[in-house]
Amino acid sequence: MGVLATILVIAKREFRYLYSDSRLRTVVFVAPFIYAALFCVVYIRHTLYDIPIAVVVQDHSQPVRTLVRMLEASPKLKIIARPFSIEEVKDLMLAGKIDAALVIPENFTRRLKRGEDTFVPTYVNAASMVAANMSAKAMNEVVQTFSAGVEIKTLMKKGERLDSAKQKFMPVKLDMRPLFNPSFNYSNFMVPGILIAILQQVILLGIALSWTGEKEAGTLQDLFGISRSPWVLMIGKAIPYVVINFIVAEFYLRVLFPLNDIPMEGAWYVAIPFTILFIFTVVSWGMWVSALCTTRVFATQLLMFVAMPSFVLSGFTWPLQGMPPLAQFISYCLPMTYYATSFRTIYLAAAPLKYILNNFAVLGAFSLFNVLAAYFVIRRLTKKTPLVPKVTPSLM
């Protein structure tokens, strides 16, 4: 048989194998289309609408009220707060309530009437680069439209013709002041998110083999000979994964962050417990899935099928408010959603514990659910697996 014929025989055999295994068939022929559709759905709106912003009004004149109404009318912006200071603006950003803020200074109208350059300080949360860029662009469009109308109207009052006035207007200028990632460093924004996704994948790949490996190797009886307590079994198996992956996370933070010049602005006493909780959540999640599955291949396929979209759906690269409702619902069911974006506010914005408490609590709830699920699955497994009686050597 020639080389080409041999290749064709092997290829034909492989196709039969793929088609005969329903799980492998799903991974090879179905999963790519589901993932592609899911990832495309996340970005289907192409741009963000109703970006939450705040407006600090220090000049209460009629022109300012007009500008605020124009901001409210923009489909891309949504004013949700009227703070009185920059400190309040920072608090709102750290809490994840706004992506940008526009400050209208007290001398705004006076400078407009004098025909002087008028700057409007604008603060954007540069830790979330997509929302920061889009909110800045949307606010700039509104301010430019407003200033053009004001300047043209002023020039026409002085006797200028409309065409001439349009050519001479001097727009109000945004004074952009990015917070938390001032240089819009893409590495600072993206690399940690990728590392978080890798950490989760590594944990799930390892834990997927935990119980299924015991089943396939026929060593469950030996394990249950040590203890048949679900709690003991679960904790004993979880400890190595938590410890090893915490060391991995520390390597990321202590070594890879400095190597990539990624700042760690937050306190370690906030970052470390939050990271440990995330690791434990993922370990306990993989624990009960692995105990429930019958083979290593199936456990790995199932966990990867769920975990792979986590990074895209977490809101790390594309804000949740820009996703369709179905994608948002799925994202709220994934642990990474509650860790990734909050961790970004820790390492870039030095967010204190109070700003991540809600997500900390949600991860805690995830962990509790996973622990209970693992307990019941492992207890069921112990009841289904009889112990092999030990043979006592004869003294005769």
N, C-alpha and C positions, 0 to 999 in steps of 0.2 A: 504494500500500500504506500502510495506516495505521500509526501509531506502535506500537500494541500488536502488530500483525501482524509488524512489523519486529523487535520485541523477541523475539517467539516464534521467528522464523526464526533469529536470532542464537543464541538459547538452544539450539535444536535442533542447530544446527551445532556449538556448543561441546560438547554432550553427545556427539556423534559423535566429535569430536576427542579428548575425554577417553577414550572407550572404545576408540578405535583405537590409541592409544599405550599400550603395555603398561606402560612405566615410569611414565608419568603416572597411569595407571589405578591402579597400585599405591600411589603416593603419596597420591592423592586418596581412594581407596576402601578401602585396606587399612591404610596406615600409621596413620591416626587410631585405629583399633580396637586395633592392636598397642601403640601408645604408651599408650592409655588402660588397657589390660589390664596392661601392664608397670608403669605408675605405681601402679595400684591394688594390684598384687601386693606392691609394696614395703611398703605400709602395712597389709597384710591382717591382720596379727596385732593391730593396734590399740594394743597396749601392748608394753613390753619385758619379757622374761623372762631370768633368769640374768644380771642386770646385774653385771658384775665389780666387787667392792668389797674393801676391806681393813678389818681390825679391829685396832686397837691396844689391847691389854689391859694395863692397869696395875694392875688389882685382880683377884686370882686366887681369889676366893671362890666359893662355890657359886651364889649368885644371878647372878653374872657368867657362869658357865658355862651357866646356864639361858638367859640372854639370848642368848649366842652360838649355842646350839643352836636357838633360835627364829629367829635371823637365817639360819642354815643351812637351816632348814625352809621359809623363804619361797620360793615359786616365782619371785618376781621378783628375788631376790638370789642371788649366788653368791660366797662368800668364797674368794678365790684367794690371799690373802697375809695374813701376820700380822707386819707391820713393828713396829719398836720406837720409831720417832720420826716426827715430822711431816715432817722432811726426806726420809725414806724414802718417805712417802706422796706427796710432791710429785714425787719421782723416778719413782714408779710411774705417776702421772698423766701426766707429760710423756712417758713411754715408751708411753703409750696402753694400759697394762695394766689400769688400774682407772678407774672413773668417780666413785667416792666412797669415803670412809673414815669409819669411826665410831671415836671414841676413848673408851674406858671409863676414867675417871679412877681414881686409886688410892683416893680416899675415897668411891667410889660406894656400896658396901654400908653403910659407917658412916653416911652421910647418910640412906640409905633407912631404916635402923633407928631413927634419931632422928626420922623424919618430916619431915625438912627437904627443901626444893626441891633436886632433883638434876639437874644439867645434863650432858648428854652432847654434847661437841663433835663436830660432824659436818662434814666437809670434802667439798665436791662440786666437780667440774670444770665450772665455769660456762662455760667456752669451748665445751663441748658441751651446749647448753641443754636439749635433749630428755632426754638421759640423766641430766643433773644433776637436773632436776625430778622425773623418775620414780624415780630412786634415793632422793632425799630423801623423797618421799612413801612409798615402800615401807619405808624404815627407820623413818620416823615411825610407821607403822602397827604395826610389830613392837614398837617401844619403848613405845608407848601400851598395847598389849595386855599386855606384860610388866608395866609399872608398875601397870596397873589390877589385875592379879592379885595383885601383891605388896601393894599398899595395902589391897585388900579383905581379904586374908588377915590382915594386921596388925590391922585394925580389928575383925575377927571374933574374934581372940584376946583383944581387950580387952572383949568382951561385946556388940559391936554385932550387930544382926541383919543378914542378907545384904542385904535391900533397902535398909536404911539405910546400910550400908557402901558399896554401889554408888554412892550419891549423894554420898558424902563423899571418895572417893579423890582424891588429888592426884597427877596423873601425872608421871612423869619427863619432862623437857622437853629436846628437841633444841636445841642451841646451833648454829644453822646458820652456817657460815663458808665462803661461796663463794670459790673460788680462780680467778684468771686473768680473770674477768669479773664482779667483785664486784656490780655493779649489775644484772646480767642484762640488759645493754643489747642489745636485739634488733638494732639497727643494726650494732653491732660484730660480731654473730654472722652476720648474713645478707648484708649488702652485699658484703663481700669475696668470698663464694661466688658471688654473681651476677656480679661483675666477672670472676672466673675463668672462669665459663661463657661470658660474652660474648667474652673473649679467645680461648678455644678456637674458638668459632664463627667469629669473624672470620678467624682463621688458616686454618681449613679452607675457608671460603668463598673466600678468596683463592687458596690453593694448589690448589684444585680446578680453577681456570681455567688453571693454569700450563702443563701439557703438553697438555691437551685444547684449549686455545686455540691452541697451535701447530699441532695437527693440523687443526683446523677452518679455520684461516687459511692452511694450506698452507705454513707457514714452517719446517717441520722441516728441510728440505734446507739452508736458510740457516743454521740453528742448528748442524747437523752439519758445515757447511762451516767453522765456527769451530773445532770440536773434536768428535771422535768418542769421546773418553774418557768413560765413564760417570761416573767420579769427578769429572772437571772439570765436566761438565755438571750433575751433582747439586749440587756445592758452589756453583757459580756461580749456579744458580737458587735455592738455599736461602738464600744470604746476605741478599738483600733482605728476605725474609720474617722471618728471625730478627732482623735489625737493626730493621726497622720495628716489629715487635710487641714487641721489648724496649723501645723508646721508648714504646709504648702502655702497657706494664706499668709503666714508671717513672712515667708520667703518673698512672696509677691510684694508685700508692703515694705519690708525692710531692705530688700535687695533690688527688686525690679523697679519699684517706684523711684528710688534715687538714681538708678542707672538711666532711666528715661526722663530724669529731671521733672518728675511728677510731684507736685507739692503734697504734703500731708499736713494741712492746716488744722485739722481737728484734733481733739484730745484722744489719746490712746485708750483711756478708760471708757470712752464712748465707743470707739471703733472696735475694740477687741470683744467686749460682750456681745455686741450686735453681730459681729462676724461669727462668733461661736454659736449663737442662736441660729443663724442662717445655716451653718454647716449641720447642726443637729437636726434642723427641720428637714433638710434634704436627705440626711442619713436615715431618719425615721421613716420618711416617705418611701425611699428605696427598700427599706427593711420589710415592710408589709407586702409590697408588690413582689419582692423576690420570694418571700415565704409563700405567697399565694400561687406563684407560677410553678410550672412543673419542670421546665428546662431552662438552662442558662440562655439559650438563644432567644426564647420567647420573652424572658424577663428583660434581656437587653433591648430587644426590639420595642417592647412596650414602653419602657422608661425613656428610651431615646425618642420614640415617636411623640411623647408628651413634652419632653424637655427641650428638644431642638428649637421649637418656636419661641421659647421663653425669652431669649434675649431681644428679639424683634418686638415681642408683645409687652415687654416689661415697661415700656415708656422711656427707656434710657436714650434711645436714638430718635424716637418720634413720639411727641407728647400724646398721652392717652386721649386728651380731648380732641385730637385730630383723627382718631380712629372711629370706624363705624361701631354701633352699639354691640354687635356680636363679638368683634375683636376686643372691645373693652371688657365684656363679660368674661371672655376666656382669660384675659390678662389678670383679672382680679382673682382668678382661681389658681394662679401660679405664684409660688413663694418668691421667685426672683423679682417680681413686680414691687414687692414691699422692701426688698433689700437694696436693689441696684440704685434706684434714684435717691433713696435716703442716704446711702453710703456716699454718693456723689456730693451731697450737701455737707457731709462730714469732712471729706478730704479736700474739697475745694473751698468751702464756705465756713469751715470751722463751726458747724452747727452744734449747739449744745444738745444735751440729751432730750430736753423738752420738745424739740422740734421733730424728733423721730419716735417719740413715745407711742404714737398711734400705730405706726408700722411695726414697732417692736412688739406691741400687743397682738397685732394680727399674726405675726410670725409665731408668737407664743401659742396662739389658738391653733395655727396649722400644726405645730409640734404636738400639742395635746391630742388633736384628732389623729395624727399619724401614730402616736404612741399607743393610743387605745385600739386603733385598727390593727397595729402590729401585735398587740397583746392577744386579741381575739383570734387572729389568723394563726399565730404560733400555738396558742392553746388548742385550737382545732387540729393542728398538725401533730401535736404530742399525743392527742387522743387517738389519732388514726394510725400512729406508728407504734406497734408493740415492741417492747424490749426483748432482745434476744437473751434468754437466760444463760448465765455464765455456767460453764461446765466445770465442776469441781474435780480435780484429779483424784483418781481412786488411790486409797492407801494400801490396797492389796498388792 
